[in-house]
Amino acid sequence: MTPNRNRMTRLRHAALGTLAAAALALPLAPDAARAQGVVPIVTTMGLDSLSCPRSTVRLGVLGDSLADGLWGAVQRALGQCGSVEVLRLTQVSDGLTHTPPEEWIQRFNAATQSTDAQDVFIVQIGANDLRPLRDDRSRVPYGTPEWDTLYAKRVGELASALSDRADRLLWVGLPVVGEGKFEPEYQHVNALISQTLTALNLPFHDIRELSRFGAEDFAMNAVVNGSTRQLRAPDKIHFTPLGYELIAAALAPEIKDAMATRERKAIFGNAALQ
């Protein structure tokens, strides 16, 4: 083979390699994505609809590592706003079995510098609560009716205390997860929380359907605005930053309304608004 032919062969191989790499980097078409087990979805990024308010708005986020992901999504959307304060009351591997409601409220009181009520309080908790509870000096095993009663009591105490400190409480349920051993337990915890909040006439945001991202049960990836993206973390419980943003987008209307309410209060004070 002549030197020129060798050179042309090398160039052709290099070009083919470049094209192959580029093909891997391209977003999957919806049909191709479906064939690979990726469910196409159509979404609007609800947090993108939030603009900086003119009046100071206070948001609190409380809970475990799932809640911390929501805090990150809200912070990325509104962190550049000098008029928005996002209070971070999250703790990895924590919950209501390890930490009683009064201690969560003590953390809130120690962290906030304002005596005014929060405009919005976002709560997500329960992922780490599949464990025994302690009531005074007794140990209450998980999976018993006594545990359900005590856990619901703690949920109610925390919800009541937070609703006294916020104009609106947004309690977010646990998501669908890919770990089979946790999935039915998380459904049970969600049911306890939902029933307790309903009895208190407080809203519960069930995100199980949303967290499927269009799949029948669980999806690690989805097509978002034409590109295949990973939405769940490798542990199949947490989310990627984009996944958290899609979940937090469900709260955007409430946050937007809270901002509008704060604007009206700034203009009219506490006078009744017509």
ChimeraX commands (.cxc) that place a marker at each C-alpha (Angstrom):
marker #1 position 0.00,0.00,0.00 radius 0.5
marker #1 position 1.37,3.40,-0.94 radius 0.5
marker #1 position 2.08,6.10,1.69 radius 0.5
marker #1 position -0.78,8.19,0.30 radius 0.5
marker #1 position -3.22,5.29,0.63 radius 0.5
marker #1 position -2.03,4.68,4.20 radius 0.5
marker #1 position -2.60,8.30,5.01 radius 0.5
marker #1 position -6.08,8.27,3.48 radius 0.5
marker #1 position -6.99,5.11,5.40 radius 0.5
marker #1 position -5.91,6.68,8.68 radius 0.5
marker #1 position -7.89,9.81,7.94 radius 0.5
marker #1 position -10.98,7.77,7.04 radius 0.5
marker #1 position -10.73,5.76,10.28 radius 0.5
marker #1 position -10.29,8.96,12.29 radius 0.5
marker #1 position -13.31,10.51,10.61 radius 0.5
marker #1 position -15.43,7.43,11.30 radius 0.5
marker #1 position -14.34,7.49,14.94 radius 0.5
marker #1 position -15.29,11.15,15.23 radius 0.5
marker #1 position -18.69,10.50,13.68 radius 0.5
marker #1 position -19.32,7.59,16.03 radius 0.5
marker #1 position -18.47,9.69,19.07 radius 0.5
marker #1 position -20.71,12.47,17.82 radius 0.5
marker #1 position -23.55,10.02,17.30 radius 0.5
marker #1 position -23.25,8.86,20.91 radius 0.5
marker #1 position -23.44,12.46,22.10 radius 0.5
marker #1 position -26.57,13.26,20.09 radius 0.5
marker #1 position -29.93,13.16,21.91 radius 0.5
marker #1 position -31.97,10.05,21.18 radius 0.5
marker #1 position -35.04,10.49,19.04 radius 0.5
marker #1 position -38.22,9.62,20.95 radius 0.5
marker #1 position -38.74,6.31,19.09 radius 0.5
marker #1 position -35.13,5.26,19.65 radius 0.5
marker #1 position -35.33,6.32,23.28 radius 0.5
marker #1 position -38.48,4.26,23.77 radius 0.5
marker #1 position -36.75,1.24,22.25 radius 0.5
marker #1 position -33.95,1.61,24.81 radius 0.5
marker #1 position -36.34,1.79,27.73 radius 0.5
marker #1 position -36.26,5.59,27.98 radius 0.5
marker #1 position -39.69,7.17,28.18 radius 0.5
marker #1 position -40.10,10.40,26.21 radius 0.5
marker #1 position -41.75,13.21,28.11 radius 0.5
marker #1 position -42.83,16.70,27.23 radius 0.5
marker #1 position -42.19,19.20,29.97 radius 0.5
marker #1 position -42.11,22.87,30.74 radius 0.5
marker #1 position -39.65,23.98,33.37 radius 0.5
marker #1 position -42.08,25.56,35.81 radius 0.5
marker #1 position -39.34,27.13,37.91 radius 0.5
marker #1 position -38.29,29.14,34.86 radius 0.5
marker #1 position -41.58,31.01,35.15 radius 0.5
marker #1 position -40.51,32.50,38.48 radius 0.5
marker #1 position -39.11,36.00,38.32 radius 0.5
marker #1 position -37.53,37.99,41.13 radius 0.5
marker #1 position -40.17,39.64,43.33 radius 0.5
marker #1 position -39.96,43.28,44.31 radius 0.5
marker #1 position -40.79,42.55,47.95 radius 0.5
marker #1 position -38.80,40.23,50.19 radius 0.5
marker #1 position -40.12,36.67,50.04 radius 0.5
marker #1 position -39.10,34.04,52.59 radius 0.5
marker #1 position -39.08,30.35,51.73 radius 0.5
marker #1 position -38.11,27.55,54.09 radius 0.5
marker #1 position -37.19,24.00,53.06 radius 0.5
marker #1 position -37.15,21.35,55.78 radius 0.5
marker #1 position -36.46,17.64,55.73 radius 0.5
marker #1 position -33.96,14.99,54.70 radius 0.5
marker #1 position -31.66,14.61,51.69 radius 0.5
marker #1 position -34.62,14.50,49.29 radius 0.5
marker #1 position -35.73,17.86,50.66 radius 0.5
marker #1 position -32.19,19.14,50.23 radius 0.5
marker #1 position -32.46,18.38,46.52 radius 0.5
marker #1 position -35.63,20.47,46.38 radius 0.5
marker #1 position -33.83,23.25,48.23 radius 0.5
marker #1 position -31.10,23.14,45.59 radius 0.5
marker #1 position -33.63,23.39,42.76 radius 0.5
marker #1 position -35.36,26.40,44.33 radius 0.5
marker #1 position -32.02,28.01,45.16 radius 0.5
marker #1 position -30.82,27.65,41.57 radius 0.5
marker #1 position -34.02,29.22,40.30 radius 0.5
marker #1 position -34.21,32.11,42.77 radius 0.5
marker #1 position -30.78,32.34,44.36 radius 0.5
marker #1 position -29.81,35.28,42.19 radius 0.5
marker #1 position -32.75,37.28,43.55 radius 0.5
marker #1 position -31.71,39.63,46.31 radius 0.5
marker #1 position -35.35,39.78,47.40 radius 0.5
marker #1 position -35.66,36.03,48.08 radius 0.5
marker #1 position -34.47,34.30,51.24 radius 0.5
marker #1 position -34.35,30.50,51.06 radius 0.5
marker #1 position -33.91,28.96,54.50 radius 0.5
marker #1 position -32.17,25.56,54.41 radius 0.5
marker #1 position -33.30,23.26,57.22 radius 0.5
marker #1 position -32.28,19.92,55.76 radius 0.5
marker #1 position -30.25,17.11,57.25 radius 0.5
marker #1 position -28.97,13.99,55.49 radius 0.5
marker #1 position -30.14,10.67,56.99 radius 0.5
marker #1 position -32.56,12.45,59.32 radius 0.5
marker #1 position -36.30,12.31,59.73 radius 0.5
marker #1 position -39.07,12.14,62.30 radius 0.5
marker #1 position -38.05,8.83,63.88 radius 0.5
marker #1 position -34.57,10.09,64.74 radius 0.5
marker #1 position -35.47,13.72,65.45 radius 0.5
marker #1 position -38.77,14.68,67.14 radius 0.5
marker #1 position -40.84,17.63,65.87 radius 0.5
marker #1 position -39.82,19.95,68.70 radius 0.5
marker #1 position -36.16,19.59,67.75 radius 0.5
marker #1 position -36.91,20.44,64.11 radius 0.5
marker #1 position -38.68,23.57,65.32 radius 0.5
marker #1 position -35.72,24.44,67.56 radius 0.5
marker #1 position -33.52,24.26,64.47 radius 0.5
marker #1 position -35.90,26.61,62.70 radius 0.5
marker #1 position -35.90,29.10,65.56 radius 0.5
marker #1 position -32.10,29.02,65.70 radius 0.5
marker #1 position -31.69,29.46,61.94 radius 0.5
marker #1 position -34.13,32.24,61.15 radius 0.5
marker #1 position -33.23,35.85,61.80 radius 0.5
marker #1 position -36.75,37.10,61.22 radius 0.5
marker #1 position -39.74,37.04,63.54 radius 0.5
marker #1 position -42.05,37.30,60.53 radius 0.5
marker #1 position -43.76,34.20,59.19 radius 0.5
marker #1 position -42.24,32.39,56.25 radius 0.5
marker #1 position -44.21,32.95,53.07 radius 0.5
marker #1 position -43.79,29.30,52.05 radius 0.5
marker #1 position -42.54,26.24,53.91 radius 0.5
marker #1 position -41.63,23.21,51.79 radius 0.5
marker #1 position -41.34,19.91,53.65 radius 0.5
marker #1 position -40.23,16.50,52.43 radius 0.5
marker #1 position -39.43,13.90,55.04 radius 0.5
marker #1 position -39.85,10.20,55.68 radius 0.5
marker #1 position -37.29,8.45,53.45 radius 0.5
marker #1 position -35.16,7.55,56.49 radius 0.5
marker #1 position -38.03,6.77,58.83 radius 0.5
marker #1 position -38.38,3.02,58.28 radius 0.5
marker #1 position -36.99,2.31,61.73 radius 0.5
marker #1 position -38.16,2.04,65.35 radius 0.5
marker #1 position -39.44,5.08,67.22 radius 0.5
marker #1 position -38.82,6.01,70.82 radius 0.5
marker #1 position -41.74,7.25,72.87 radius 0.5
marker #1 position -40.47,8.53,76.20 radius 0.5
marker #1 position -38.42,5.51,77.31 radius 0.5
marker #1 position -40.12,2.79,75.27 radius 0.5
marker #1 position -39.04,1.54,71.86 radius 0.5
marker #1 position -41.82,1.19,69.29 radius 0.5
marker #1 position -40.97,-1.24,66.44 radius 0.5
marker #1 position -41.55,-0.21,62.84 radius 0.5
marker #1 position -44.39,-2.04,61.14 radius 0.5
marker #1 position -46.72,-2.02,64.13 radius 0.5
marker #1 position -50.01,-0.14,64.65 radius 0.5
marker #1 position -48.39,1.63,67.59 radius 0.5
marker #1 position -45.65,2.92,65.29 radius 0.5
marker #1 position -48.21,4.22,62.81 radius 0.5
marker #1 position -50.05,6.08,65.57 radius 0.5
marker #1 position -46.91,7.65,67.02 radius 0.5
marker #1 position -45.51,8.58,63.61 radius 0.5
marker #1 position -48.77,10.23,62.54 radius 0.5
marker #1 position -48.72,12.16,65.83 radius 0.5
marker #1 position -45.23,13.47,65.05 radius 0.5
marker #1 position -46.27,14.44,61.53 radius 0.5
marker #1 position -49.24,16.33,62.92 radius 0.5
marker #1 position -47.15,18.16,65.52 radius 0.5
marker #1 position -44.56,19.23,62.96 radius 0.5
marker #1 position -47.19,20.27,60.41 radius 0.5
marker #1 position -49.12,22.31,62.97 radius 0.5
marker #1 position -45.99,24.05,64.23 radius 0.5
marker #1 position -44.81,24.89,60.72 radius 0.5
marker #1 position -48.22,26.10,59.57 radius 0.5
marker #1 position -48.15,28.51,62.52 radius 0.5
marker #1 position -44.86,29.87,61.19 radius 0.5
marker #1 position -45.72,30.09,57.48 radius 0.5
marker #1 position -48.45,31.56,55.32 radius 0.5
marker #1 position -48.59,28.29,53.39 radius 0.5
marker #1 position -47.21,24.82,53.93 radius 0.5
marker #1 position -46.22,22.66,50.94 radius 0.5
marker #1 position -45.67,19.12,52.23 radius 0.5
marker #1 position -44.25,16.95,49.46 radius 0.5
marker #1 position -44.68,13.18,49.60 radius 0.5
marker #1 position -42.06,10.53,48.93 radius 0.5
marker #1 position -41.41,9.62,45.28 radius 0.5
marker #1 position -41.66,6.36,43.42 radius 0.5
marker #1 position -38.34,4.56,43.90 radius 0.5
marker #1 position -36.55,1.80,42.02 radius 0.5
marker #1 position -35.55,-0.07,45.16 radius 0.5
marker #1 position -38.26,-2.71,45.52 radius 0.5
marker #1 position -37.78,-3.19,49.25 radius 0.5
marker #1 position -38.53,0.49,49.91 radius 0.5
marker #1 position -41.36,1.10,47.46 radius 0.5
marker #1 position -44.29,-0.39,49.46 radius 0.5
marker #1 position -42.94,1.09,52.70 radius 0.5
marker #1 position -42.73,4.57,51.17 radius 0.5
marker #1 position -46.32,4.21,49.99 radius 0.5
marker #1 position -47.32,3.40,53.57 radius 0.5
marker #1 position -45.49,6.43,54.98 radius 0.5
marker #1 position -47.11,8.62,52.31 radius 0.5
marker #1 position -50.53,7.34,53.33 radius 0.5
marker #1 position -49.91,8.15,57.00 radius 0.5
marker #1 position -48.72,11.67,56.15 radius 0.5
marker #1 position -51.59,12.31,53.73 radius 0.5
marker #1 position -54.23,11.17,56.22 radius 0.5
marker #1 position -52.72,13.29,58.99 radius 0.5
marker #1 position -52.53,16.44,56.88 radius 0.5
marker #1 position -56.04,15.94,55.55 radius 0.5
marker #1 position -57.33,15.77,59.12 radius 0.5
marker #1 position -55.59,19.09,59.80 radius 0.5
marker #1 position -57.01,20.61,56.60 radius 0.5
marker #1 position -53.48,21.04,55.23 radius 0.5
marker #1 position -52.42,20.19,51.66 radius 0.5
marker #1 position -50.35,17.15,50.73 radius 0.5
marker #1 position -48.48,17.13,47.41 radius 0.5
marker #1 position -48.39,13.56,46.14 radius 0.5
marker #1 position -45.52,13.32,43.63 radius 0.5
marker #1 position -45.66,9.59,42.94 radius 0.5
marker #1 position -47.17,10.02,39.47 radius 0.5
marker #1 position -44.89,12.95,38.67 radius 0.5
marker #1 position -41.78,11.07,39.78 radius 0.5
marker #1 position -42.49,8.30,37.26 radius 0.5
marker #1 position -41.72,10.84,34.52 radius 0.5
marker #1 position -44.22,9.21,32.19 radius 0.5
marker #1 position -43.19,5.61,32.84 radius 0.5
marker #1 position -45.55,2.93,34.11 radius 0.5
marker #1 position -43.52,2.42,37.27 radius 0.5
marker #1 position -39.95,3.76,37.51 radius 0.5
marker #1 position -37.67,5.56,35.05 radius 0.5
marker #1 position -34.00,6.44,35.45 radius 0.5
marker #1 position -33.95,8.51,32.24 radius 0.5
marker #1 position -36.36,10.41,30.05 radius 0.5
marker #1 position -36.35,12.62,27.00 radius 0.5
marker #1 position -36.55,16.19,28.25 radius 0.5
marker #1 position -37.05,18.86,25.61 radius 0.5
marker #1 position -35.63,16.55,22.94 radius 0.5
marker #1 position -32.57,15.28,24.82 radius 0.5
marker #1 position -32.19,12.04,26.76 radius 0.5
marker #1 position -31.36,12.98,30.33 radius 0.5
marker #1 position -30.74,11.06,33.55 radius 0.5
marker #1 position -33.30,12.09,36.16 radius 0.5
marker #1 position -32.67,9.66,39.02 radius 0.5
marker #1 position -29.50,9.09,41.04 radius 0.5
marker #1 position -27.77,5.67,40.92 radius 0.5
marker #1 position -29.37,4.67,44.25 radius 0.5
marker #1 position -32.78,4.89,42.51 radius 0.5
marker #1 position -34.15,6.92,45.42 radius 0.5
marker #1 position -32.72,10.40,44.95 radius 0.5
marker #1 position -32.77,12.55,41.81 radius 0.5
marker #1 position -30.24,14.30,39.62 radius 0.5
marker #1 position -30.31,18.12,39.71 radius 0.5
marker #1 position -32.56,18.15,36.63 radius 0.5
marker #1 position -34.83,15.56,38.22 radius 0.5
marker #1 position -35.21,17.71,41.32 radius 0.5
marker #1 position -36.00,20.71,39.13 radius 0.5
marker #1 position -38.79,18.80,37.41 radius 0.5
marker #1 position -40.23,17.78,40.78 radius 0.5
marker #1 position -39.90,21.29,42.21 radius 0.5
marker #1 position -41.64,22.65,39.12 radius 0.5
marker #1 position -44.88,21.24,40.52 radius 0.5
marker #1 position -44.54,23.74,43.38 radius 0.5
marker #1 position -43.92,26.72,41.08 radius 0.5
marker #1 position -47.58,27.87,40.96 radius 0.5
marker #1 position -47.76,27.94,44.78 radius 0.5
marker #1 position -44.45,29.79,45.06 radius 0.5
marker #1 position -45.54,32.25,42.38 radius 0.5
marker #1 position -48.82,32.87,44.18 radius 0.5
marker #1 position -46.96,33.39,47.46 radius 0.5
marker #1 position -44.82,36.03,45.77 radius 0.5
marker #1 position -47.94,37.79,44.48 radius 0.5
marker #1 position -49.47,37.67,47.96 radius 0.5
marker #1 position -46.33,39.21,49.43 radius 0.5
marker #1 position -46.48,41.98,46.81 radius 0.5
marker #1 position -50.08,42.77,47.75 radius 0.5
marker #1 position -49.21,42.80,51.45 radius 0.5
marker #1 position -46.38,45.23,50.75 radius 0.5
marker #1 position -48.77,47.55,48.95 radius 0.5
marker #1 position -51.90,47.23,51.08 radius 0.5
marker #1 position -50.52,45.99,54.39 radius 0.5
marker #1 position -52.85,43.66,56.27 radius 0.5
marker #1 position -55.96,45.40,54.96 radius 0.5
marker #1 position -58.52,43.11,53.38 radius 0.5
marker #1 position -57.89,42.79,49.65 radius 0.5
marker #1 position -60.82,43.01,47.29 radius 0.5
marker link #1:1,2 radius 0.2
marker link #1:2,3 radius 0.2
marker link #1:3,4 radius 0.2
marker link #1:4,5 radius 0.2
marker link #1:5,6 radius 0.2
marker link #1:6,7 radius 0.2
marker link #1:7,8 radius 0.2
marker link #1:8,9 radius 0.2
marker link #1:9,10 radius 0.2
marker link #1:10,11 radius 0.2
marker link #1:11,12 radius 0.2
marker link #1:12,13 radius 0.2
marker link #1:13,14 radius 0.2
marker link #1:14,15 radius 0.2
marker link #1:15,16 radius 0.2
marker link #1:16,17 radius 0.2
marker link #1:17,18 radius 0.2
marker link #1:18,19 radius 0.2
marker link #1:19,20 radius 0.2
marker link #1:20,21 radius 0.2
marker link #1:21,22 radius 0.2
marker link #1:22,23 radius 0.2
marker link #1:23,24 radius 0.2
marker link #1:24,25 radius 0.2
marker link #1:25,26 radius 0.2
marker link #1:26,27 radius 0.2
marker link #1:27,28 radius 0.2
marker link #1:28,29 radius 0.2
marker link #1:29,30 radius 0.2
marker link #1:30,31 radius 0.2
marker link #1:31,32 radius 0.2
marker link #1:32,33 radius 0.2
marker link #1:33,34 radius 0.2
marker link #1:34,35 radius 0.2
marker link #1:35,36 radius 0.2
marker link #1:36,37 radius 0.2
marker link #1:37,38 radius 0.2
marker link #1:38,39 radius 0.2
marker link #1:39,40 radius 0.2
marker link #1:40,41 radius 0.2
marker link #1:41,42 radius 0.2
marker link #1:42,43 radius 0.2
marker link #1:43,44 radius 0.2
marker link #1:44,45 radius 0.2
marker link #1:45,46 radius 0.2
marker link #1:46,47 radius 0.2
marker link #1:47,48 radius 0.2
marker link #1:48,49 radius 0.2
marker link #1:49,50 radius 0.2
marker link #1:50,51 radius 0.2
marker link #1:51,52 radius 0.2
marker link #1:52,53 radius 0.2
marker link #1:53,54 radius 0.2
marker link #1:54,55 radius 0.2
marker link #1:55,56 radius 0.2
marker link #1:56,57 radius 0.2
marker link #1:57,58 radius 0.2
marker link #1:58,59 radius 0.2
marker link #1:59,60 radius 0.2
marker link #1:60,61 radius 0.2
marker link #1:61,62 radius 0.2
marker link #1:62,63 radius 0.2
marker link #1:63,64 radius 0.2
marker link #1:64,65 radius 0.2
marker link #1:65,66 radius 0.2
marker link #1:66,67 radius 0.2
marker link #1:67,68 radius 0.2
marker link #1:68,69 radius 0.2
marker link #1:69,70 radius 0.2
marker link #1:70,71 radius 0.2
marker link #1:71,72 radius 0.2
marker link #1:72,73 radius 0.2
marker link #1:73,74 radius 0.2
marker link #1:74,75 radius 0.2
marker link #1:75,76 radius 0.2
marker link #1:76,77 radius 0.2
marker link #1:77,78 radius 0.2
marker link #1:78,79 radius 0.2
marker link #1:79,80 radius 0.2
marker link #1:80,81 radius 0.2
marker link #1:81,82 radius 0.2
marker link #1:82,83 radius 0.2
marker link #1:83,84 radius 0.2
marker link #1:84,85 radius 0.2
marker link #1:85,86 radius 0.2
marker link #1:86,87 radius 0.2
marker link #1:87,88 radius 0.2
marker link #1:88,89 radius 0.2
marker link #1:89,90 radius 0.2
marker link #1:90,91 radius 0.2
marker link #1:91,92 radius 0.2
marker link #1:92,93 radius 0.2
marker link #1:93,94 radius 0.2
marker link #1:94,95 radius 0.2
marker link #1:95,96 radius 0.2
marker link #1:96,97 radius 0.2
marker link #1:97,98 radius 0.2
marker link #1:98,99 radius 0.2
marker link #1:99,100 radius 0.2
marker link #1:100,101 radius 0.2
marker link #1:101,102 radius 0.2
marker link #1:102,103 radius 0.2
marker link #1:103,104 radius 0.2
marker link #1:104,105 radius 0.2
marker link #1:105,106 radius 0.2
marker link #1:106,107 radius 0.2
marker link #1:107,108 radius 0.2
marker link #1:108,109 radius 0.2
marker link #1:109,110 radius 0.2
marker link #1:110,111 radius 0.2
marker link #1:111,112 radius 0.2
marker link #1:112,113 radius 0.2
marker link #1:113,114 radius 0.2
marker link #1:114,115 radius 0.2
marker link #1:115,116 radius 0.2
marker link #1:116,117 radius 0.2
marker link #1:117,118 radius 0.2
marker link #1:118,119 radius 0.2
marker link #1:119,120 radius 0.2
marker link #1:120,121 radius 0.2
marker link #1:121,122 radius 0.2
marker link #1:122,123 radius 0.2
marker link #1:123,124 radius 0.2
marker link #1:124,125 radius 0.2
marker link #1:125,126 radius 0.2
marker link #1:126,127 radius 0.2
marker link #1:127,128 radius 0.2
marker link #1:128,129 radius 0.2
marker link #1:129,130 radius 0.2
marker link #1:130,131 radius 0.2
marker link #1:131,132 radius 0.2
marker link #1:132,133 radius 0.2
marker link #1:133,134 radius 0.2
marker link #1:134,135 radius 0.2
marker link #1:135,136 radius 0.2
marker link #1:136,137 radius 0.2
marker link #1:137,138 radius 0.2
marker link #1:138,139 radius 0.2
marker link #1:139,140 radius 0.2
marker link #1:140,141 radius 0.2
marker link #1:141,142 radius 0.2
marker link #1:142,143 radius 0.2
marker link #1:143,144 radius 0.2
marker link #1:144,145 radius 0.2
marker link #1:145,146 radius 0.2
marker link #1:146,147 radius 0.2
marker link #1:147,148 radius 0.2
marker link #1:148,149 radius 0.2
marker link #1:149,150 radius 0.2
marker link #1:150,151 radius 0.2
marker link #1:151,152 radius 0.2
marker link #1:152,153 radius 0.2
marker link #1:153,154 radius 0.2
marker link #1:154,155 radius 0.2
marker link #1:155,156 radius 0.2
marker link #1:156,157 radius 0.2
marker link #1:157,158 radius 0.2
marker link #1:158,159 radius 0.2
marker link #1:159,160 radius 0.2
marker link #1:160,161 radius 0.2
marker link #1:161,162 radius 0.2
marker link #1:162,163 radius 0.2
marker link #1:163,164 radius 0.2
marker link #1:164,165 radius 0.2
marker link #1:165,166 radius 0.2
marker link #1:166,167 radius 0.2
marker link #1:167,168 radius 0.2
marker link #1:168,169 radius 0.2
marker link #1:169,170 radius 0.2
marker link #1:170,171 radius 0.2
marker link #1:171,172 radius 0.2
marker link #1:172,173 radius 0.2
marker link #1:173,174 radius 0.2
marker link #1:174,175 radius 0.2
marker link #1:175,176 radius 0.2
marker link #1:176,177 radius 0.2
marker link #1:177,178 radius 0.2
marker link #1:178,179 radius 0.2
marker link #1:179,180 radius 0.2
marker link #1:180,181 radius 0.2
marker link #1:181,182 radius 0.2
marker link #1:182,183 radius 0.2
marker link #1:183,184 radius 0.2
marker link #1:184,185 radius 0.2
marker link #1:185,186 radius 0.2
marker link #1:186,187 radius 0.2
marker link #1:187,188 radius 0.2
marker link #1:188,189 radius 0.2
marker link #1:189,190 radius 0.2
marker link #1:190,191 radius 0.2
marker link #1:191,192 radius 0.2
marker link #1:192,193 radius 0.2
marker link #1:193,194 radius 0.2
marker link #1:194,195 radius 0.2
marker link #1:195,196 radius 0.2
marker link #1:196,197 radius 0.2
marker link #1:197,198 radius 0.2
marker link #1:198,199 radius 0.2
marker link #1:199,200 radius 0.2
marker link #1:200,201 radius 0.2
marker link #1:201,202 radius 0.2
marker link #1:202,203 radius 0.2
marker link #1:203,204 radius 0.2
marker link #1:204,205 radius 0.2
marker link #1:205,206 radius 0.2
marker link #1:206,207 radius 0.2
marker link #1:207,208 radius 0.2
marker link #1:208,209 radius 0.2
marker link #1:209,210 radius 0.2
marker link #1:210,211 radius 0.2
marker link #1:211,212 radius 0.2
marker link #1:212,213 radius 0.2
marker link #1:213,214 radius 0.2
marker link #1:214,215 radius 0.2
marker link #1:215,216 radius 0.2
marker link #1:216,217 radius 0.2
marker link #1:217,218 radius 0.2
marker link #1:218,219 radius 0.2
marker link #1:219,220 radius 0.2
marker link #1:220,221 radius 0.2
marker link #1:221,222 radius 0.2
marker link #1:222,223 radius 0.2
marker link #1:223,224 radius 0.2
marker link #1:224,225 radius 0.2
marker link #1:225,226 radius 0.2
marker link #1:226,227 radius 0.2
marker link #1:227,228 radius 0.2
marker link #1:228,229 radius 0.2
marker link #1:229,230 radius 0.2
marker link #1:230,231 radius 0.2
marker link #1:231,232 radius 0.2
marker link #1:232,233 radius 0.2
marker link #1:233,234 radius 0.2
marker link #1:234,235 radius 0.2
marker link #1:235,236 radius 0.2
marker link #1:236,237 radius 0.2
marker link #1:237,238 radius 0.2
marker link #1:238,239 radius 0.2
marker link #1:239,240 radius 0.2
marker link #1:240,241 radius 0.2
marker link #1:241,242 radius 0.2
marker link #1:242,243 radius 0.2
marker link #1:243,244 radius 0.2
marker link #1:244,245 radius 0.2
marker link #1:245,246 radius 0.2
marker link #1:246,247 radius 0.2
marker link #1:247,248 radius 0.2
marker link #1:248,249 radius 0.2
marker link #1:249,250 radius 0.2
marker link #1:250,251 radius 0.2
marker link #1:251,252 radius 0.2
marker link #1:252,253 radius 0.2
marker link #1:253,254 radius 0.2
marker link #1:254,255 radius 0.2
marker link #1:255,256 radius 0.2
marker link #1:256,257 radius 0.2
marker link #1:257,258 radius 0.2
marker link #1:258,259 radius 0.2
marker link #1:259,260 radius 0.2
marker link #1:260,261 radius 0.2
marker link #1:261,262 radius 0.2
marker link #1:262,263 radius 0.2
marker link #1:263,264 radius 0.2
marker link #1:264,265 radius 0.2
marker link #1:265,266 radius 0.2
marker link #1:266,267 radius 0.2
marker link #1:267,268 radius 0.2
marker link #1:268,269 radius 0.2
marker link #1:269,270 radius 0.2
marker link #1:270,271 radius 0.2
marker link #1:271,272 radius 0.2
marker link #1:272,273 radius 0.2
marker link #1:273,274 radius 0.2
view
